[in-house]
Amino acid sequence: MRHQQQRSYPIEAVILKHSDLGEADRILTLFTPQKGKFHAVAKGSRRPISRKAGHLDLLTHSQLQMAQGRNLDIVTQAQSIENFLHLRDELWHTTCAFYLAEMVDRFIENDTQHPNVYRLLLEALRGLDSDALALQGQRAQEALSVEDEQSRAQLLTRYFEINLLSYIGYEPVFRVCAHCGSELQPEENGFTPSLGGALCPRCSHLWAQALSANALKVLRLLQRADDWQHVPRIRLTARLHAEIETAMHSLLRYHLERDLKSWSFLEMLRLDSRVREKN
């Protein structure tokens, strides 16, 4: 019996994860606009002479040629579209980018199309890359504080979290009370992840944490922005950043029923940076 010829197809992808297979191969987790998230094999990509290796690095946006396999499809050719080299020079930005990839991997099911999330991921990676380049230019002219270096990337991760949840059906509630539906006023309100967002003072018995008027204002700003480029360059205090991050992390934890691995590493980097700045 003649074997059916393998079918080949092109696809655009961001490499979210990889793991070693055998002595020279890798299993890749790819995120694509056409097929969503799926796993594929890159044969020989760990060999020093591999032509594909540099185009299949983590977080790389690449154009791939695939061949259908019996269990997993096979990457036969790869060409980088965007490498995001500037963010890779900044440890904080690199870790934020890995956090974005981890969120996509955790929230998106295999073989399910999410073109909006794909565009969001590329937008966020480009934003981190652009911010890293801008920081490198600023450092050549002046000394920057830890808050200055990390602030824009932190805000971008919150923008990504809000939009990711919205695209997959868990849109956070920031305009009205998530319990009684009354319009939220510019005052101290509350936040409860199990109800999906902010709560008014009348529903304070349900609050999991207080949410300041400024924190709610920033969350609304990020939610209504058409794209990242339209988010103004605002300066937030470390305390305000922490308040917003706590609310969003509690919401993500509620939906995932677990913590994300990147959280602990981001916190470690933040603490280490502050210690070095004081010294």
N, C-alpha and C positions, 0 to 999 in steps of 0.2 A: 504494500500500500504506500502510495506517495504521500510524504508528509506535507501538510498544508504550509505554504510559505508564510513566514512571520510578517505580520503587518507592522508598518512603521508610521509614526506620526510625529509632527512637531508640537511642542508645547512650551509656553512661557511659565516660569516658576520662580518662587523664592525658596531657598533651602532653609527649612526650619530646624532640622535636626539631622544627625547622622550617627551611625554606630558601625563598628567594625564587623566584617563578615569574613571568616577565613583569614588567610595571610595577606591578601592584597585587595579585597573588595570592601565596599561599604553599602549599607542599607541607608537610603536617604528618605527623610520625610519632606515631601514637596507640597507647597501650597500654590495652587494654580487658579486662574480665572475660569477655566473650562471644566475641570474635573474636581475642583475643590482640593481637599487634602488627601494625599495617597502616598504609599510607600513604593520605592523603586530600588533597583540594584545598580550600582555604578561599578562595573567590573574593572579591576586593575587600577582603580583610582588612588590607591594608597602607595603604588609603586612610584619611586622617585622620577621615573621617566614618563609618567602618565601625562598626556596632553590635556586630559579632562580635569585633573585635580584642582588647579587654580580657579576653574570656572564653577566648581561645586563646593566652594567654601561655605561655611555657615553664614546666613544672612545675605548671600549673593543673589542678585536678581539676574537670571540667566535664560537664554533661549536653548532649549534642549531638543534633541532628536531621540525619540523613544522607539523601542521595539517591543511588541507584546510578548510576554513570557508566560510560562505555564502557571506560575504562582505570582510572581512579581514582574512588572515591566522592567525593561533594561534601558539604561541611558547609554546610547551609542555615540552621541556627539554632544558637546556643550560649548556654549560661547557666552561669556559674561556680557550683560547689558549694563548693569551698575554694580560696582563693588563697594560703594560707600566707604572709601578709604579714609576719609577724614574722621568719621566717628570711631574707626578702629584705632586711631591714635590717642583717643581719650577713653580711659578705663571706665569712667562714669557713664559716658554715652554708649560705649560698647555694652555695658551691663544693662542699661535701659533697653537697648535694642534686643538683647537676649530675652529680656522680660516680655517685650511685645511678642516675640516669637513663641515664648512659653504660653502666653495667654491664648494665642491663636491655636496652638496645638491642644491645649486643654479644653477650650470651648467648642472648637469646630469638629464635627464628626467626620469620619472618613467618607470620601466619595459623595460629598454634598456640596453643591455649588454655593459659593458666597462671594459673588463678584464685588459687592460693596465692601466687604471685609478685606478682600485682596487689595482694592484700591486704597483703603484706609491704611493697611500695613505699609504699602509703598510710600504713601504720603508721609507717614510717621518716620520711616527710615530716612527719607530725603530731608525731613525737618531736622532730625538728629544730626545728620551729616552736615547740613548747612550751619547749624548752631555750633558744631565742633570746629568748623573752619573759621567762623566768626570769632570764637574764643581764642583761637590760635593767633589771629590778627590782633585782638585786643591785648593779649599778654605781651606782645612785642612793644606795646606803648605804655602799659600801666599794670600795676599789681592788682589782681582780682581776688575777692574774698571767695570762700567756699560757696556761699549763697549765690554770688554772682555767677559762678561757674556752673552750678547745678540747677539754678532756678528755672531756666527756659526748658530744659529737658524734663524736669519734674512736671511742669505744667503740661508739656506735650504728652506725657504718660497718662495724666488725668484725662486729657482730651481723648486719647485713644481708648481708655477704659470706658468712658461714657458712651462713645460712639459704637464700640464693639458690642456692649450690652444692648444698645438700641437696635442694632442691625440683626441681632439674633433673638429678638423678642423680649428682652428684659429692660426696656427703656426706663431709666431712673426717673422718679417723680420729683421735680423741683419747682413746679409752678403752683401747684395746689397741694393741700394736705393729702398725704397718701392714705389717710384713714377716713376723714370726714368730707374731703373734697373742697373745703373752703380755700379761697385764694390766700396764699402766704404773703405776709406783710414784711417790710424791711425791719425786722426785729429779731431777737433770738428765737429760733425755732428749734426743732429737734430732728433726729434722724434715726430710723429703724430699718435695718436691712430686710427683715422678714416681711415688711409691708412695702418695700421697694423704693423708699426714698424719704423725703422730708415730711415732718409733722408740725402742725400748728401748736401754739401754747395750750389751747383747749384740750388737746390730746396728749398733754405732757406725761400722763400716766403710762403712755406707751413708748416714750423716748428710750432709745438705747444710748444716745449721746446727745448733748446739746450741739446746735449748729448756729454759729454766729451769723449776723446779717452779712458780713463781708464774705464769709465762706459760701453762703448760699448765692451771693451775687456772682462770685467767680464760677461756681458750678453751672449757673444759668448761662453765663457768658460762653463757657466751653460747649455747652449743649446746643446753643442756638447758632454757633458759628458754622457757616457754610463749608469752610475748609480751614486748615491750620494757618494759612497765610493771612486770614482775616482776623485771627486772634491777636489783639494788641499786645505789645511788649510791656506787660505790667510787672511791677516789682512787688513780690509778696514777702512778708516776713517768714522766718523759719517756722514760727508758731502757726501762722495761717496755712502754710504748706502742710504742716503736720496734721492740722485739723481736717483739711480736705482729704488728705491721703488716708487717714483713719476711717473716714466715712466710706470712701470708695473701696478700700480693702475689705471692710466689713461686708459690703454688698457683694463683692467678688467671692469672698469666702462663703457667704450664704448660698450662692448659686452653685459653686463648685463643691461645697462641703469639704474643703481642704484649703490649706495655705499653698501659695506658690513658692517654689524653691528660690526664685530670684529675690523675694522679699528680704530674706535674711542676709543675702550677699549685698544688696543695695544698702541696707541699714548698716552693715559692717563698714562698707566704703564711706558712708556718710560720717560715721563716728570717727573713723581713722583720719579722714580729711580734716575734721575739726580739731582733733588732737594735734596733728601736724601744723595746722595754722596757728594754734596757740603757742606752740614751741618755736 
